[in-house]
Amino acid sequence: MTDAGADSPSDALARWRAHAGTAVLLDGFHAVKHALRFGAEVPVAVAADRAGALELAAELAPDVRDALAALLTPVSAAAYASLVPRPHPTAVAALAVRPAREDRLRALSRLPRTAPVVVLDQPRNLGNAGAVVRLAAGFGATGVVTTGTLDPWHPTVVRGGAGLHFATAVERLSVAELPPGPVFALDPEGEDIRGTRLPDDALLAFGSERSGLSPELRARADRLVALPMRPQVSSYNLATSVAMALYHWSATGGAASGGPGDPGGTAASGGPAAPGEPGGPGGEPAAS
């Protein structure tokens, strides 16, 4: 592949307008990187600093550097800013084709399941929902399902998930439409999760931080389980709760390494975050 880019700036902007109504906005280098890495179809990508974006790719994601070079079209800073709700520090954006809903539903319903499905019951915070998608992808969860009105493919959720919607199945369903499998719902009145083995085919359900589980989800639950928490502390952040539950699953017999449903290794969580990543230089704080 060459470094010439796919289009002239005017052609890229025209292509953007043609796809903007139905495509998924990938906002920032890391969202584009992950989408390409996990097989997303990306018809157009732009950057206000193309050379800088390719240098970042060479340093942090050499596996997608050539694909990015073939896609990425340089545009002015003003043109880039007109395409996104809020300019990202890396000044990179792209549009991707959303996976077919039928494919997502098939992935969520397939049995036997090798990793849990995370269910967010009527979540409210877009950034937290994105952080959960990122966690689910990292742990190799089968997918993330939301109930209620929040769109899990909203641009803010995709940005919070760093483009990892393409690494797992993400869908909005009603409680009645949830995939098959035993529902383990997180609730302060449940039994201590530390004494519970979470099966690979489980649905791990989490209520909102303010309201907890809905009556419909609570009625659907097979077991209520609780995370350990110091008395007088009211709740954990939603993404923190999901992280603890998925870690408990993985540490107590979760899927072995080497395929879907597995973290596949260990993250360098103690090291510095990459530029433009949440918590990294030029990035955003983690959602709360």
Buried (B, 14 or more C-beta within 10 A) or exposed (E): EEEEBBBEBEEBBEBBEEBEEEBBBBBBBBBBBBBBBBEBEBBBBBBBBBEBBBEBBEEBBEEBBBBBBBBBBBBEEEBBBEBBEEBBBBBBBBBBBBBEEEEBBEBBBEEEBBBBBBBBBBBBBBBBBBBBBBBBBBBBBBBBBBBBEBEBBBBBBBBBBBBBBBBBBBBBBEBEEBBEBEBBBBBEEBEEBEEBEBBBBBBBBBBBBEEBBBEEBBEBBEBBBBBEEEEEEEBBBBBBBBBBBBBBBBEEEBBEEEEBBBBBEEEEEEEEBBBBBBEBEBBBEBBE
